[in-house]
Amino acid sequence: MSARSYWIETLSSNFGLIRDYASLLSGSAGRLVLSLAYFVCVANGLSVGDFGLFATASATGIVLSRIAGFGFVSPLYRTAARRPRLIGTYTTGFLIALTASLPVVALAAGFFFLAFFAGEMSLAAFAAIVAAEVLCWRLLEVVVIVNNGLGRFFIGAVLVIAGSAVRAAAALAFVGLGTGTLVNWALFYLGANALAMLGSVVFCYPRQRLRFKPKLYLGRLRDSLSVAGAEIVFYLQSELDKLLVLSFGGPHTAGIYAILMRLIDLTALPVRSFNTMIVQKLMRAPGLLATWRIRWGVEAGIAAVSIAGLAFLGGALHFFPRLLGDNVADAAPLVLIPLLVPAFRNLVEYQSELLYARGKTAVRAAIMAMVGVVKAGLLLALLHGWADDRLWIAGLNGVFLVLWMVSAAASYKALDWQSPAVRNREALSPAPQPGE
């Protein structure tokens, strides 16, 4: 077979996968543009210190949003992917779990506010930002997740773009009105997220009759709680750095750090689209990443895309430091310093998704907890050791390298591990005969 024929056959056999990824990627590209516009407006509409407080409160809301629903979005997603006729039944279960979880979310939010934000920002601003993440954006994500489970990737992409567009429009209105306070922006943010959520539910959630079947929910309770625990730990270790920087560096340093990490976050959008596809592929074909050659090839591709994204942004800001506004210009000379951070950060997220795809939710939670502890220790040492911004930001490359090494070693060990019962069963199975 000629090389040309090989590539034609490969592309033809994977056309559906390529089409679905293109749909997801189009959503990421649209979201990238809108997220950049939104980021520029908010980062320059607030002071650097207020932007740091907003970004840290938003990160806290993202962590708390993983408590909401106690992880029942996982069986809802699996149902959409495998048994879509039961979506109405599992939606009822999700709504019950969401309602039951809200008091826990409120208690956890109160703890975070007293520990990190009291005296720095008002309770009203903090509550509005957390509500936007927990009750609004998370529910929009659930609608996207269900549509992705049904294979409606284009609809999911449109929803993400539309939600980002509403946020960007709110940021533009906020800057245009010149209100400029953190409380006012928090209310704008809550309103925009509520509007995006309501639109997604009304127009894009599958229309099925809600049915109450508690036996089904109890059967999925263990998996749901495992997923919730894993996601809480994952996002806590992912967002912990913002809380630590706020605590030890103050709002202005937190603002500079939030600007850098927001630019790094933008590099993750195409990687997350890839993660969505590979999770579904692994659910159907567990042996997809059986060889180390494929594993390292995929990781090298993710790292290259991540580094290239930050290099492009950093290069543009090097030559045009005020390209994204005056406040971002303060951080422009620092953008290229943590060049390796997006690669290692995105790879840790990718490895976590692999464990979810293989159903290893408890192990996933344990690994993310370990990564979080290591991250906290290294960041504390970094912030105490170097006061100069350039030095501790450069040190982030080493911190995230260590996190990737810990995550990769533990995650691939977990993926390859088999229980003794499975190993014994495979050892006792007769070898396949020729022609079988």
C-alpha positions as CSV (number, residue, x, y, z in Angstrom):
1,M,0.0,0.0,0.0
2,S,1.4,3.4,-1.0
3,A,1.8,6.2,1.6
4,R,-0.9,8.2,-0.1
5,S,-3.4,5.2,0.0
6,Y,-2.5,4.6,3.7
7,W,-3.3,8.2,4.7
8,I,-6.5,8.2,2.6
9,E,-7.7,5.0,4.3
10,T,-6.7,6.3,7.7
11,L,-8.6,9.5,7.3
12,S,-11.6,7.8,5.8
13,S,-11.9,5.3,8.7
14,N,-11.6,8.1,11.3
15,F,-13.7,10.7,9.5
16,G,-16.4,10.7,12.2
17,L,-13.8,11.2,14.9
18,I,-12.1,14.0,13.0
19,R,-15.5,15.7,12.3
20,D,-16.5,15.5,16.0
21,Y,-13.1,16.9,17.1
22,A,-13.4,19.7,14.5
23,S,-16.8,20.6,16.0
24,L,-15.4,20.6,19.5
25,L,-12.3,22.6,18.3
26,S,-14.5,25.1,16.6
27,G,-16.2,25.7,19.9
28,S,-12.8,26.1,21.6
29,A,-11.6,28.5,18.9
30,G,-14.7,30.6,19.3
31,R,-14.5,30.5,23.0
32,L,-10.8,31.5,22.8
33,V,-11.6,34.7,20.9
34,L,-14.5,35.6,23.2
35,S,-12.6,34.6,26.4
36,L,-9.7,36.9,25.3
37,A,-12.1,39.8,24.7
38,Y,-13.8,39.1,28.1
39,F,-10.4,38.9,29.9
40,V,-9.2,42.2,28.4
41,C,-12.3,44.0,29.5
42,V,-12.4,42.7,33.0
43,A,-8.6,42.9,33.6
44,N,-8.6,46.6,32.5
45,G,-12.0,47.5,33.9
46,L,-10.9,46.6,37.5
47,S,-7.7,47.5,39.3
48,V,-5.0,44.8,39.3
49,G,-5.8,44.0,42.9
50,D,-9.5,43.8,42.3
51,F,-8.9,41.5,39.3
52,G,-6.8,39.3,41.5
53,L,-9.6,39.1,44.1
54,F,-12.2,38.4,41.3
55,A,-10.1,35.6,39.7
56,T,-9.4,34.0,43.1
57,A,-13.1,34.1,44.1
58,S,-14.0,32.7,40.7
59,A,-11.5,29.9,41.2
60,T,-13.0,29.2,44.6
61,G,-16.5,29.1,43.0
62,I,-15.2,26.6,40.4
63,V,-14.0,24.3,43.2
64,L,-17.3,24.6,45.0
65,S,-19.2,23.9,41.8
66,R,-17.8,20.4,42.0
67,I,-19.6,19.8,45.3
68,A,-22.9,20.8,43.7
69,G,-24.8,17.7,42.6
70,F,-22.4,15.4,44.5
71,G,-20.9,14.2,41.3
72,F,-24.2,12.9,39.8
73,V,-23.3,14.6,36.5
74,S,-21.1,11.6,35.9
75,P,-23.9,8.9,35.7
76,L,-26.0,11.5,33.8
77,Y,-23.2,11.8,31.2
78,R,-22.7,8.0,31.0
79,T,-26.4,7.6,30.5
80,A,-26.4,10.1,27.7
81,A,-23.6,8.3,26.0
82,R,-25.0,4.7,26.4
83,R,-28.7,4.8,27.3
84,P,-30.1,8.1,26.2
85,R,-33.7,7.1,26.8
86,L,-33.0,7.3,30.5
87,I,-31.9,11.0,30.5
88,G,-35.1,12.2,32.0
89,T,-34.8,9.7,34.9
90,Y,-31.2,10.6,35.6
91,T,-31.9,14.4,35.3
92,T,-34.3,14.0,38.2
93,G,-31.6,12.3,40.2
94,F,-29.2,15.1,39.3
95,L,-31.7,17.8,40.4
96,I,-32.3,16.1,43.7
97,A,-28.6,15.7,44.3
98,L,-28.0,19.4,43.4
99,T,-30.7,20.6,45.9
100,A,-29.3,18.4,48.7
101,S,-25.7,19.6,48.0
102,L,-26.5,23.4,48.3
103,P,-26.2,23.6,52.1
104,V,-22.8,21.9,51.9
105,V,-21.7,24.4,49.2
106,A,-22.9,27.3,51.4
107,L,-20.9,26.0,54.4
108,A,-17.8,25.5,52.3
109,A,-18.2,28.9,50.8
110,G,-18.4,30.5,54.2
111,F,-15.2,28.7,55.3
112,F,-13.3,30.0,52.2
113,F,-14.5,33.5,52.7
114,L,-13.5,33.7,56.3
115,A,-10.1,32.0,55.6
116,F,-9.0,33.9,52.5
117,F,-11.3,36.9,51.6
118,A,-12.6,38.5,54.8
119,G,-11.2,42.0,54.9
120,E,-10.2,42.0,51.3
121,M,-13.6,42.0,49.5
122,S,-17.2,42.3,50.5
123,L,-19.4,39.2,51.2
124,A,-21.9,40.4,48.6
125,A,-19.3,40.4,45.8
126,F,-18.0,37.0,46.9
127,A,-21.4,35.4,47.1
128,A,-22.4,36.7,43.7
129,I,-19.3,35.4,42.1
130,V,-19.7,32.0,43.8
131,A,-23.4,31.8,42.8
132,A,-22.5,32.5,39.2
133,E,-20.0,29.6,39.1
134,V,-22.0,27.1,41.1
135,L,-25.6,27.7,40.1
136,C,-25.2,29.2,36.6
137,W,-22.0,28.2,34.7
138,R,-21.9,24.7,36.2
139,L,-25.5,24.1,35.0
140,L,-24.6,25.3,31.5
141,E,-21.7,22.9,31.6
142,V,-24.1,20.1,32.5
143,V,-26.2,20.9,29.4
144,V,-23.0,20.8,27.3
145,I,-21.9,17.5,28.9
146,V,-25.2,15.8,28.1
147,N,-25.2,17.0,24.5
148,N,-21.6,15.7,24.1
149,G,-22.7,12.4,25.6
150,L,-25.4,12.2,22.9
151,G,-22.8,13.0,20.2
152,R,-24.2,16.4,19.6
153,F,-20.7,18.0,19.7
154,F,-21.7,20.9,17.4
155,I,-24.5,21.9,19.8
156,G,-22.1,21.7,22.8
157,A,-19.6,23.9,20.9
158,V,-22.3,26.5,20.1
159,L,-23.4,26.6,23.8
160,V,-19.9,27.2,25.0
161,I,-19.4,30.0,22.4
162,A,-22.8,31.5,23.3
163,G,-22.1,31.4,27.0
164,S,-18.7,33.0,26.5
165,A,-20.3,35.6,24.3
166,V,-22.8,36.6,27.0
167,R,-20.0,36.9,29.5
168,A,-18.0,39.1,27.0
169,A,-21.0,41.3,26.4
170,A,-21.4,41.8,30.1
171,A,-17.8,42.7,30.5
172,L,-18.1,45.2,27.6
173,A,-21.2,46.8,29.2
174,F,-19.4,47.0,32.6
175,V,-16.4,48.8,31.0
176,G,-18.7,51.0,28.9
177,L,-20.7,52.1,31.9
178,G,-17.5,52.9,33.8
179,T,-18.8,51.6,37.2
180,G,-15.4,50.1,38.0
181,T,-16.1,48.5,41.4
182,L,-15.7,44.8,42.2
183,V,-19.3,44.6,43.7
184,N,-20.8,46.0,40.5
185,W,-18.8,43.6,38.3
186,A,-19.8,40.7,40.5
187,L,-23.5,41.5,39.9
188,F,-22.9,41.9,36.1
189,Y,-21.1,38.5,36.2
190,L,-23.9,36.8,38.0
191,G,-26.5,38.2,35.6
192,A,-24.6,37.2,32.5
193,N,-24.0,33.6,33.7
194,A,-27.7,33.3,34.8
195,L,-28.8,34.4,31.3
196,A,-26.5,32.0,29.6
197,M,-27.6,29.1,31.8
198,L,-31.3,29.7,31.2
199,G,-30.9,29.9,27.5
200,S,-28.9,26.7,27.3
201,V,-31.5,24.8,29.4
202,V,-34.6,26.1,27.6
203,F,-33.3,25.6,24.1
204,C,-30.7,22.8,24.2
205,Y,-31.5,20.3,27.0
206,P,-33.0,17.1,25.7
207,R,-36.8,17.1,26.1
208,Q,-37.7,14.0,28.2
209,R,-40.2,13.4,30.9
210,L,-38.7,13.6,34.4
211,R,-39.1,10.3,36.2
212,F,-38.2,9.5,39.8
213,K,-36.5,6.1,40.3
214,P,-34.5,6.1,43.6
215,K,-33.2,2.5,43.1
216,L,-31.2,3.7,40.1
217,Y,-29.8,6.6,42.0
218,L,-28.7,4.5,44.9
219,G,-26.9,2.2,42.6
220,R,-24.9,5.1,41.2
221,L,-24.2,6.8,44.5
222,R,-20.8,5.4,45.1
223,D,-19.6,6.3,41.6
224,S,-21.1,9.8,41.9
225,L,-19.4,10.5,45.2
226,S,-16.1,9.1,43.9
227,V,-16.3,11.4,40.9
228,A,-17.2,14.4,43.1
229,G,-14.3,13.7,45.4
230,A,-11.9,13.4,42.5
231,E,-13.1,16.6,40.9
232,I,-13.1,18.6,44.1
233,V,-9.5,17.4,44.8
234,F,-8.5,18.1,41.1
235,Y,-9.8,21.6,41.0
236,L,-8.6,22.4,44.5
237,Q,-5.1,21.5,43.6
238,S,-5.5,23.3,40.3
239,E,-6.8,26.5,41.9
240,L,-4.9,26.3,45.2
241,D,-2.1,28.4,43.8
242,K,-4.3,31.5,43.4
243,L,-5.4,31.2,47.1
244,L,-1.8,30.8,48.3
245,V,-0.6,33.8,46.2
246,L,-3.5,35.9,47.6
247,S,-2.6,34.9,51.2
248,F,1.1,35.4,51.0
249,G,1.5,38.1,48.3
250,G,-1.6,40.2,48.7
251,P,-4.2,41.3,46.1
252,H,-1.8,43.1,43.7
253,T,0.6,40.0,43.4
254,A,-2.5,37.8,43.1
255,G,-3.7,40.1,40.3
256,I,-0.4,39.7,38.4
257,Y,-0.4,36.0,38.9
258,A,-4.1,35.7,37.9
259,I,-3.3,37.6,34.6
260,L,-0.5,35.1,33.9
261,M,-2.5,32.1,34.7
262,R,-5.5,33.4,32.7
263,L,-3.2,33.6,29.6
264,I,-2.0,30.1,30.4
265,D,-5.6,28.9,30.7
266,L,-6.3,30.0,27.1
267,T,-3.7,27.5,25.9
268,A,-5.7,24.7,27.5
269,L,-8.9,25.2,25.4
270,P,-7.9,23.0,22.4
271,V,-6.4,20.4,24.8
272,R,-9.7,20.1,26.7
273,S,-11.5,19.5,23.4
274,F,-9.1,16.7,22.8
275,N,-9.6,15.3,26.3
276,T,-13.4,15.1,25.7
277,M,-12.8,13.0,22.6
278,I,-10.3,10.7,24.1
279,V,-12.5,10.0,27.2
280,Q,-15.3,8.8,24.9
281,K,-12.9,6.8,22.8
282,L,-11.3,5.1,25.8
283,M,-14.8,4.2,27.2
284,R,-15.4,2.3,24.0
285,A,-11.8,1.0,23.4
286,P,-9.9,0.6,26.6
287,G,-6.7,-0.6,24.8
288,L,-6.3,2.7,22.8
289,L,-3.3,3.8,24.8
290,A,-1.8,0.4,25.5
291,T,1.7,1.2,24.2
292,W,4.2,3.7,25.6
293,R,5.0,4.9,22.1
294,I,1.4,6.1,21.7
295,R,1.3,7.5,25.2
296,W,4.4,9.6,24.9
297,G,3.4,10.7,21.4
298,V,0.1,12.0,22.6
299,E,1.8,13.8,25.6
300,A,4.4,15.3,23.3
301,G,1.7,16.7,21.1
302,I,-0.2,18.2,24.0
303,A,3.0,19.8,25.4
304,A,3.9,21.2,22.0
305,V,0.5,22.8,21.4
306,S,0.5,24.2,24.9
307,I,3.9,25.8,24.7
308,A,3.3,27.1,21.2
309,G,0.1,28.8,22.5
310,L,1.9,30.7,25.3
311,A,4.9,31.5,23.1
312,F,2.6,33.2,20.6
313,L,0.8,35.2,23.3
314,G,4.1,36.1,25.0
315,G,5.8,37.0,21.7
316,A,2.9,39.3,20.8
317,L,3.0,41.0,24.2
318,H,6.8,41.4,24.0
319,F,6.5,43.5,20.9
320,F,3.2,45.1,21.8
321,P,3.0,45.2,25.6
322,R,-0.2,47.3,25.6
323,L,-2.0,45.0,23.1
324,L,-4.3,43.7,25.9
325,G,-4.6,46.9,27.9
326,D,-2.6,48.9,30.4
327,N,-3.2,46.5,33.4
328,V,-2.1,43.5,31.3
329,A,1.0,45.5,30.2
330,D,2.3,45.3,33.8
331,A,2.5,41.5,33.4
332,A,3.6,41.5,29.7
333,P,7.4,41.2,30.5
334,L,6.7,38.1,32.6
335,V,4.5,36.1,30.2
336,L,7.3,34.2,28.5
337,I,9.1,33.3,31.8
338,P,6.7,30.4,32.8
339,L,6.9,29.0,29.2
340,L,6.8,25.3,30.3
341,V,4.0,25.7,32.8
342,P,1.1,25.2,30.3
343,A,2.6,22.0,29.0
344,F,2.9,20.4,32.4
345,R,-0.3,21.8,33.7
346,N,-2.3,20.6,30.7
347,L,-0.7,17.2,30.9
348,V,-1.7,16.7,34.5
349,E,-5.3,17.5,33.5
350,Y,-5.1,15.1,30.6
351,Q,-3.8,12.3,32.8
352,S,-6.7,12.9,35.2
353,E,-9.2,12.5,32.4
354,L,-7.6,9.2,31.4
355,L,-8.3,7.8,34.9
356,Y,-11.9,9.0,34.7
357,A,-12.3,7.4,31.3
358,R,-11.2,4.0,32.8
359,G,-13.5,4.4,35.7
360,K,-10.7,4.7,38.3
361,T,-12.3,7.6,40.1
362,A,-11.1,6.8,43.6
363,V,-7.5,6.4,42.4
364,R,-7.9,9.6,40.5
365,A,-8.9,11.4,43.7
366,A,-6.0,10.0,45.6
367,I,-3.5,11.0,42.9
368,M,-4.9,14.5,42.7
369,A,-4.8,14.8,46.5
370,M,-1.1,13.8,46.4
371,V,-0.4,16.3,43.6
372,G,-2.2,19.0,45.5
373,V,-0.1,18.4,48.7
374,V,3.1,18.5,46.7
375,K,2.0,21.7,44.9
376,A,1.1,23.4,48.1
377,G,4.5,22.6,49.6
378,L,6.5,23.7,46.6
379,L,4.5,26.9,46.2
380,L,5.0,27.9,49.8
381,A,8.7,27.3,49.5
382,L,8.8,29.3,46.3
383,L,6.9,32.3,47.6
384,H,8.9,32.3,50.8
385,G,12.2,31.8,49.1
386,W,12.0,34.5,46.4
387,A,10.4,37.9,46.7
388,D,11.3,39.0,43.2
389,D,8.5,38.4,40.7
390,R,10.8,37.1,38.0
391,L,12.5,34.6,40.2
392,W,9.4,32.9,41.7
393,I,7.6,33.0,38.4
394,A,10.6,31.3,36.8
395,G,10.5,28.7,39.6
396,L,6.9,27.8,38.5
397,N,8.4,25.8,35.6
398,G,10.2,23.5,38.1
399,V,7.1,23.3,40.3
400,F,4.8,22.1,37.5
401,L,7.6,19.8,36.1
402,V,7.6,18.0,39.5
403,L,3.8,17.8,39.5
404,W,3.7,16.3,36.0
405,M,6.3,13.7,37.0
406,V,4.3,12.7,40.1
407,S,1.0,12.6,38.2
408,A,2.5,10.7,35.2
409,A,4.2,8.0,37.4
410,A,1.1,7.4,39.5
411,S,-1.5,7.7,36.7
412,Y,0.1,5.3,34.3
413,K,0.9,2.9,37.1
414,A,-2.9,3.0,38.0
415,L,-3.9,2.6,34.3
416,D,-1.7,-0.5,33.9
417,W,-2.6,-2.1,37.2
418,Q,-4.9,-5.1,37.3
419,S,-6.5,-6.8,40.3
420,P,-5.2,-10.3,41.2
421,A,-8.5,-11.8,40.2
422,V,-8.2,-10.4,36.7
423,R,-4.6,-11.5,36.4
424,N,-5.4,-15.0,37.5
425,R,-8.4,-15.2,35.1
426,E,-6.1,-14.1,32.2
427,A,-3.4,-16.6,33.2
428,L,-5.9,-19.5,33.3
429,S,-7.5,-18.6,30.0
430,P,-6.4,-20.9,27.1
431,A,-4.2,-19.4,24.5
432,P,-6.0,-18.6,21.3
433,Q,-5.6,-21.2,18.6
434,P,-4.6,-20.3,15.0
435,G,-7.7,-19.3,13.1
436,E,-9.7,-18.4,16.2
